[in-house]
Amino acid sequence: MSARGAVASLLPIGRPALLVAVAAAVGIFHVWSHTRVVTAGYRLGELQRSRAALQAGRNRLEVEVATLRTPGRLERFARERLGMAPPAAGAVVAGRVGGSEAGRAGVAGVEASHRPTPAEPGSSGGGAPSRRDGRLASREGKPGRSLHP
């Protein structure tokens, strides 16, 4: 038998086998991709539940921070834990820095209409640097950059 005869005899069996192999490959790919989609769906559900739990915790902490920042609570904390009290009458004296010209421009050269925000020096904001001797200092008292050139 020649080589051509051998190939010709396998051809009727080869085509159906090739079609079955292609169909099996497509089926396996379909099952694999469906498994991946289902797994990703479960993972997405876990992440959504985790996100909801974290958001609830964040909301709870925001309420706690707002409660701790109320003026009454801060005053009570200052009186009880820090031993602070309001200044005695006449103990606070308003003065001008830099002479009469500073008085026209506002306090210490700042416009009178300008009010410091919590992030600005001189405000009572929590972690904002404070002004000491013309320099910014952190809460630990370390010297910072100069306010004036």
Secondary structure, 3 states (H helix, E strand, C coil): CCHHHHHHHHHHHHHHHHHHHHHHHHHHHHHHHHHHHHHHHHHHHHHHHHHHHHHHHHHHHHHHHHHHCCHHHHHHHHHHCCCCCCCCCCCCCCCCCCCHHHHHHCHHHCCCCCCCCCCCCCCCCCCCCEEECCEEECCCCCEEEECCC
